[in-house]
Amino acid sequence: MSSPASSDVERINTKCCIVGGGPAGMMLGFLLARAGSDAVVLEKHRDFLRDFRGDTIHPSTMQVMFELGLLDEFLQRPHNEVRELEGQIGDARFIIADFTHLPTRSKFIAFMPQWDFLDFVAEQGKRFSTFHLMMETEGVDLIDQGGIVVGVRAKNHAGPLEIRADLVVGTDGRHSTMRTRAGFQVDHIGAPMDVLWMRISRRASDPGQTFGHTKGGRFLIALDRSEYWQLAFVIRKGSFAEIQQRGLEAFHRDITMLAPYLGDRVNEIGDWDKVSLLSVAVDRLRSWCCPGLLCIGDSAHAMSPVGGVGINLAIQDAVAAANTLAPRLREGRVGLETLREVQRRREFPTRMTQWLQVQIQNRFINRVLDSQPIELPRFVKLLQRWPMLRRLPARVIGMGFRPEHIHTPEMQASR
């Protein structure tokens, strides 16, 4: 990376400029740098310490860490391990998925705050002189030259920047500035729900990890974070204002109905500032690329929280992109056909995952939110009768429809 001096605008030259320091962007930057390609990652925040929602690290992601030789070090970070996913409809409890038979090194889901995951990847990237993480730096526009994207206009506390790059990769989330500036067409698939996120303290006497509770037209997901419960309260899309009008006491009653063991602590949610609204979207780009620009992760396809697969699908995108791009970047040739190759590789698992999420939304979540009578689905009954069948949803959730593997070399670390 070079940065010629300028009195007005700082100018930087690099092989690849990655806009967005989330899971896809950080993993791609690390993998490209590890393979010897100069990569600049722009992250608009000061640090990663924010209330992320995607905290589920699936076996597919941990397999990537294993192939990188980093799994043991990675799992030293604080996390909880879940080997079975449970659900509850009314008073009936059931097991949805059993991860203990997956053909992966780690046969569990790890619940780890996303900032810990991103900090870990950043630390690994900094071992390489070709990795450049620029915090508090926001990509605001594309630099177009004759119909080809040749860089990014950015800003930070020091002023404006121009980052010239052989390739720009948009990893700046579902509200991606890069895909908007490129004019990419988005197909909105839709989601009937939003999610309210909050936390309540946990006690040793509380029950173990439970995936979800549904009863009386309400749906709550409780995730064990050791010291506290991370709660996701599923609501009809656009109904948060109505819930607020009903008042906190009514909201507390809804939570207690679904998780009675929280009744003596539900007042910890003392005001609506303790509740974060996640507006759920399911969409994908028709084309993920144009000359000089590629979008991956949420920038290319926003996922529903169903299954907690979003972060892991984004990481799989990054691995596939690095496998394809690293040798081309070293050779100085990244044409449009190369970028389309990444989309072709990752579009099938994206479409299949979104299709499955929509089926669950339409056939189950919609019925719950409409207060329709819910019985155990036939497939769930089969899972209880023949436990071996629990391996199927475990494979779909834990590994995805096309798990990726590391094919890029590791150049010698130089820091």
C-alpha positions in Angstrom: 0.0 0.0 0.0 1.3 3.4 -0.9 0.0 6.9 0.2 1.4 9.8 -1.8 1.1 13.1 0.0 -1.6 15.6 -0.9 -2.5 18.9 0.5 -6.2 18.3 0.0 -7.1 14.6 -0.3 -5.0 11.7 1.0 -4.5 9.2 -1.7 -3.9 5.5 -1.2 -3.1 2.8 -3.7 -3.8 -0.9 -3.0 -4.7 -4.1 -4.7 -8.1 -4.6 -3.0 -10.2 -2.1 -1.0 -12.8 -3.8 1.2 -15.6 -1.5 2.4 -17.0 -2.7 5.7 -15.3 -4.4 8.6 -18.0 -7.0 9.4 -17.5 -10.8 9.2 -17.3 -11.0 5.4 -15.0 -7.9 5.1 -12.6 -8.9 7.9 -12.3 -12.5 6.8 -11.7 -11.5 3.2 -9.1 -8.9 4.1 -7.3 -11.4 6.3 -7.3 -14.2 3.7 -6.1 -12.0 0.9 -3.3 -10.6 3.0 -2.4 -14.1 4.2 -2.1 -15.1 0.5 0.2 -12.1 -0.2 -2.2 -9.6 -1.8 -2.3 -6.1 -0.4 -5.7 -5.4 1.1 -7.2 -2.3 2.8 -10.3 -2.8 5.0 -12.4 0.3 5.9 -14.5 0.2 9.0 -16.5 3.3 9.9 -16.7 2.7 13.7 -14.0 3.2 16.2 -14.1 -0.4 17.4 -16.2 -3.5 17.0 -17.8 -3.2 20.5 -21.4 -2.9 19.5 -24.7 -4.7 20.1 -24.3 -7.2 17.2 -27.0 -9.8 16.6 -25.1 -12.4 14.7 -23.3 -14.1 17.6 -23.7 -17.7 16.4 -20.5 -19.3 15.1 -21.4 -22.5 13.2 -19.4 -25.6 12.6 -18.7 -24.5 9.0 -16.9 -21.3 10.3 -15.0 -23.3 12.9 -13.9 -25.7 10.2 -12.4 -22.7 8.3 -10.6 -21.8 11.5 -9.3 -25.3 11.8 -8.0 -25.3 8.2 -6.2 -22.1 8.9 -4.6 -23.6 12.0 -6.4 -21.2 14.3 -9.2 -23.2 15.9 -7.6 -23.9 19.2 -6.6 -20.3 19.7 -10.0 -19.1 18.5 -11.9 -21.3 21.0 -9.9 -19.8 23.9 -12.1 -16.7 23.5 -15.1 -16.8 25.9 -18.0 -18.7 24.3 -20.7 -21.2 25.0 -21.1 -24.4 23.1 -24.5 -25.9 22.0 -24.6 -29.5 20.6 -28.4 -29.7 20.3 -31.0 -27.1 19.4 -34.3 -27.3 21.3 -37.7 -25.8 20.7 -41.0 -25.4 22.6 -44.5 -25.1 21.3 -46.9 -24.6 24.1 -45.9 -27.1 26.7 -44.3 -29.5 24.3 -40.5 -29.5 24.2 -38.5 -31.1 21.3 -35.0 -31.3 19.8 -34.6 -29.8 16.4 -31.0 -30.5 15.5 -28.1 -32.7 16.8 -24.7 -31.4 15.7 -22.6 -34.2 17.3 -22.4 -36.3 14.2 -21.3 -33.6 11.7 -18.2 -34.4 9.6 -16.5 -31.3 11.0 -13.8 -30.7 13.6 -16.2 -28.8 15.9 -19.5 -30.6 16.4 -21.4 -27.7 18.1 -22.5 -24.1 17.6 -20.4 -21.6 19.5 -22.1 -18.5 20.9 -19.5 -15.8 20.9 -20.0 -12.0 20.8 -19.3 -10.8 17.3 -16.9 -8.2 18.5 -14.7 -11.0 19.9 -14.8 -12.8 16.6 -13.9 -9.6 14.6 -11.1 -8.7 17.1 -9.7 -12.2 16.6 -9.6 -11.9 12.8 -8.1 -8.4 13.0 -5.3 -9.7 15.3 -4.6 -12.5 12.8 -4.6 -10.1 9.9 -2.1 -7.7 11.5 0.5 -10.4 11.4 0.9 -9.6 7.7 2.3 -6.4 6.3 -0.2 -6.6 3.4 -3.2 -6.2 5.8 -4.3 -2.7 6.5 -7.4 -2.1 8.8 -8.5 1.6 8.8 -10.9 2.2 11.6 -13.2 5.2 11.8 -13.0 5.4 8.0 -16.2 5.3 6.0 -16.5 4.5 2.3 -19.0 7.1 0.9 -18.7 6.7 -2.9 -17.2 4.8 -5.8 -14.5 6.2 -8.1 -15.6 5.4 -11.7 -13.3 5.7 -14.7 -14.8 4.9 -18.1 -17.5 2.6 -16.6 -15.0 0.7 -14.4 -14.8 1.1 -10.7 -11.2 2.0 -9.8 -11.5 2.9 -6.2 -13.4 4.4 -3.3 -14.0 7.8 -1.9 -13.9 7.7 1.9 -13.7 10.0 4.9 -12.3 9.9 8.4 -11.5 12.3 11.2 -8.5 13.7 9.2 -10.7 14.5 6.1 -11.4 13.0 2.7 -9.5 10.1 1.1 -9.2 8.5 -2.3 -8.3 4.8 -2.3 -7.4 3.5 -5.7 -7.6 -0.2 -6.1 -7.5 -3.0 -8.7 -10.7 -4.3 -7.0 -13.3 -2.9 -4.6 -15.4 -5.3 -2.5 -18.6 -4.1 -0.8 -19.1 -5.8 2.5 -20.9 -2.9 4.2 -24.1 -4.6 5.2 -27.7 -4.8 4.1 -27.9 -1.0 3.7 -24.7 -1.1 1.6 -23.6 2.3 0.3 -21.4 0.5 -2.3 -24.3 -1.4 -3.9 -26.4 1.7 -3.9 -23.8 3.8 -5.6 -23.3 1.1 -8.2 -27.0 1.1 -8.9 -27.4 -2.7 -8.4 -30.9 -4.0 -8.6 -32.2 -5.6 -5.4 -34.9 -8.3 -5.3 -36.8 -7.9 -2.0 -38.0 -11.3 -0.9 -39.7 -10.1 2.2 -40.0 -11.0 5.9 -43.2 -10.9 8.0 -41.4 -10.1 11.2 -39.1 -7.8 13.1 -37.1 -8.8 16.2 -36.7 -7.1 19.6 -33.4 -7.8 21.2 -32.7 -7.4 25.0 -30.8 -9.0 27.8 -31.8 -10.3 31.3 -29.4 -11.7 33.9 -29.0 -15.4 34.2 -28.9 -17.6 37.3 -27.4 -21.0 37.8 -30.8 -22.4 38.6 -32.2 -21.4 35.2 -32.9 -24.1 32.7 -30.3 -24.9 30.0 -30.1 -23.5 26.5 -33.4 -23.4 24.7 -33.7 -22.4 21.1 -37.3 -21.0 21.1 -40.6 -20.8 22.9 -43.9 -20.1 21.3 -47.3 -19.8 23.0 -50.4 -17.6 22.7 -49.3 -15.8 19.5 -45.9 -14.9 21.0 -42.5 -16.2 20.0 -39.3 -15.8 22.1 -35.8 -17.1 21.5 -33.6 -17.3 24.6 -29.8 -17.7 24.1 -27.6 -18.6 27.0 -24.7 -16.1 27.4 -23.4 -17.6 30.7 -23.9 -14.4 32.7 -27.1 -13.3 31.0 -29.8 -14.3 28.6 -29.9 -12.8 25.2 -33.6 -12.6 24.3 -35.1 -12.2 20.8 -38.8 -11.4 20.9 -40.3 -11.9 17.4 -43.1 -9.5 16.4 -45.2 -8.8 13.4 -43.3 -6.4 11.1 -44.0 -2.8 11.8 -45.8 -3.5 15.1 -43.2 -2.2 17.6 -45.1 1.1 18.1 -48.2 -0.9 19.1 -46.3 -2.9 21.6 -44.8 0.2 23.1 -48.3 1.7 23.4 -49.5 -1.4 25.4 -46.8 -0.5 27.9 -43.8 -2.2 29.5 -45.9 -4.2 32.0 -47.8 -5.9 29.2 -44.5 -6.6 27.5 -43.1 -8.1 30.7 -46.1 -10.4 31.0 -45.5 -11.6 27.4 -41.9 -12.5 28.3 -42.9 -14.2 31.5 -45.6 -16.3 29.8 -43.0 -17.7 27.5 -40.1 -18.0 30.0 -41.6 -18.1 33.5 -38.2 -18.5 35.2 -37.5 -14.9 34.2 -40.5 -13.5 36.0 -38.5 -12.3 39.0 -36.0 -10.4 36.8 -38.1 -9.1 33.9 -38.1 -5.7 35.5 -34.5 -5.4 34.5 -36.0 -4.2 31.2 -36.8 -0.9 32.9 -37.5 1.2 29.8 -37.7 0.9 26.0 -34.1 2.0 25.7 -33.2 -1.5 26.9 -34.9 -2.9 23.8 -33.2 -2.8 20.3 -35.3 -3.2 17.2 -33.9 -5.3 14.3 -35.9 -4.7 11.2 -35.7 -8.0 9.4 -35.1 -8.1 5.6 -34.6 -10.9 3.1 -33.2 -9.7 -0.2 -30.5 -10.4 -2.8 -28.8 -8.6 -5.6 -29.6 -9.8 -9.2 -26.0 -9.1 -10.1 -23.3 -9.0 -7.4 -20.7 -7.3 -9.5 -19.8 -4.8 -12.2 -16.3 -4.1 -13.6 -14.0 -3.4 -10.7 -16.7 -4.0 -7.9 -18.0 -7.1 -6.1 -20.5 -7.3 -3.3 -20.6 -10.3 -0.8 -22.2 -11.0 2.5 -25.2 -8.9 3.6 -24.3 -6.4 0.9 -25.2 -9.1 -1.7 -27.9 -10.9 0.3 -29.6 -9.9 3.5 -30.7 -12.9 5.5 -33.5 -13.5 8.0 -32.3 -14.4 11.6 -34.0 -17.8 11.2 -31.3 -20.4 11.9 -28.7 -17.8 12.8 -26.9 -18.5 9.5 -26.2 -14.9 8.3 -22.7 -14.4 9.7 -21.6 -17.9 8.6 -23.0 -17.5 5.1 -21.0 -14.2 4.9 -17.8 -15.9 6.0 -18.4 -18.7 3.4 -18.7 -15.9 0.8 -15.4 -14.5 1.9 -13.6 -17.8 1.7 -14.9 -18.5 -1.8 -14.0 -15.0 -2.9 -10.5 -15.3 -1.5 -10.0 -18.6 -3.2 -11.0 -17.1 -6.6 -9.5 -13.6 -6.2 -6.1 -14.1 -4.5 -4.2 -15.6 -7.5 -5.8 -13.1 -9.9 -4.9 -10.1 -7.7 -1.3 -11.2 -7.5 -1.3 -11.4 -11.3 -2.9 -8.0 -11.6 -5.9 -9.3 -13.6 -9.4 -9.3 -12.0 -11.9 -9.1 -14.9 -15.7 -9.1 -14.7 -15.8 -12.9 -15.5 -13.7 -13.6 -12.4 -16.2 -11.6 -10.2 -19.1 -13.5 -11.8 -17.4 -16.7 -10.9 -17.7 -15.8 -7.2 -21.4 -15.0 -7.6 -22.0 -18.3 -9.4 -20.2 -20.2 -6.7 -22.2 -18.6 -3.8 -25.6 -17.9 -5.4 -26.9 -21.4 -5.0 -26.3 -21.7 -1.2 -27.7 -18.2 -0.9 -30.9 -19.0 -2.8 -31.4 -22.3 -1.0 -30.9 -20.8 2.4 -33.3 -17.9 1.7 -35.9 -20.3 0.3 -35.8 -22.4 3.4 -36.0 -19.3 5.7 -39.1 -18.1 3.7 -40.7 -21.5 4.1 -40.3 -21.4 7.9 -41.5 -17.8 8.0 -44.6 -18.5 5.9 -45.5 -21.9 7.4 -44.7 -21.4 11.0 -43.8 -17.8 12.1 -46.7 -16.3 10.3 -49.1 -18.7 12.0 -47.6 -17.9 15.4 -47.8 -14.2 14.9 -51.4 -14.5 13.6 -52.3 -16.4 16.8 -53.4 -19.4 14.8 -53.4 -22.8 16.6 -50.0 -24.4 16.3 -49.4 -28.1 16.5 -46.1 -29.9 16.3 -45.3 -30.1 12.5 -45.1 -33.6 11.1 -41.4 -33.2 10.4 -40.7 -32.3 14.0 -42.7 -35.3 15.2 -40.5 -37.5 13.0 -37.4 -35.9 14.5 -38.6 -37.0 18.0 -39.5 -40.5 16.8 -36.3 -41.1 14.9 -33.4 -39.1 16.5 -31.1 -40.0 13.6 -33.2 -37.6 11.4 -32.0 -34.6 13.6 -28.7 -34.8 11.7 -30.4 -33.4 8.6 -31.3 -30.0 10.0 -28.0 -30.0 11.9 -26.2 -30.3 8.6 -28.2 -27.6 6.9 -27.8 -25.2 9.8 -24.3 -26.1 10.8 -22.6 -26.5 7.4 -24.9 -24.9 4.9 -25.7 -26.0 1.4 -22.1 -25.5 0.1 -19.4 -25.3 2.7 -16.2 -23.7 1.5 -12.6 -24.7 2.3 -9.3 -22.8 2.4 -7.4 -23.1 -0.9 -5.3 -20.0 -0.6 -1.6 -20.4 0.5 -0.1 -18.7 3.5 2.7 -16.4 2.8 5.2 -15.9 5.6 3.9 -13.4 8.2 6.0 -10.3 8.3 5.0 -8.4 11.4 
